[in-house]
Amino acid sequence: MVRSDGGSAANEIIVTGGHVGTHIDALAHVSQDGLLHGGVTPESIQSNLGFSELGIETVEPIVCRGVMLDIAALHGVDMLDGGYEVSVEDLEKSASRQSVEVTSGDAVLIRTGWSRHWPNPVAFIGTDNGTPGPGEAAARWLSDHGIKLAGAETIAFEVIAPARGHAVLPAHRILLVEAGIHIIEVMDLSGLAASGVSEFLFVASPLKLVGATGSPIRPIALIDD
């Protein structure tokens, strides 16, 4: 259609899941032993309209100190192997090496280099070889430090053993269910790593999808030139 003054426009329909591409998990995303964060029973708040509590629309825009811990660089590689478990020692040594300290309220981003696999969906998902990420002890370390959110480059954030798939997700239990700490997955931290900056202002805001368990998100690190 062309208007009388010659002007015209285009539009589109966007269809996506809440956990596709770079996204953030709502607290309604994961339960443990039949309970969501805060001891809420899913059946009491879940319906065909989504979740009446703990949905992604309850997450305010995020503006906080950000810290990137480059575990791949710590080990002198571009990318960690599939199934590698990021340990507490890895987190502590990386923080020391980069001269940063993880403090309460931080957004902590864990670089494994896994975003290099993004063009290859089979390798990225890690069905056969697993994916690297924090194990249960590392997730507890993050929780004990009182961080605001945790982010990583893989589809599941935490370590996935080869040929195991999402059989168990203890880091999700610790962060989402027990501590109420949101998780951002499928990040690309290569540019931030190349900048050599480990500490920055972190800004991100999920879409206000009422009752949803997650949302696409665009995380931004603001750094000095």
Buried (B, 14 or more C-beta within 10 A) or exposed (E): EEEEEEEEEEEEEEEEEBBEEBBBBBBBBBBBEEEBBEEBEEEEBBEEEBBEBBBBBBBEEBBBBBBBBBBBBBBEEEBBBBBBBBBBEBBBBBBEEBEBEBEEEBBBBBBBBBBBBBEEEEBBBBBEBBBBBBBBBBBBBBBEBEBBBBBBBBBBBBBBBBEEEEEEBBBBBBBBBBBEBBBBBBBBBBEBBEEEBBBBBBBBBBBEBEBBBBBBBEBEBEBEE
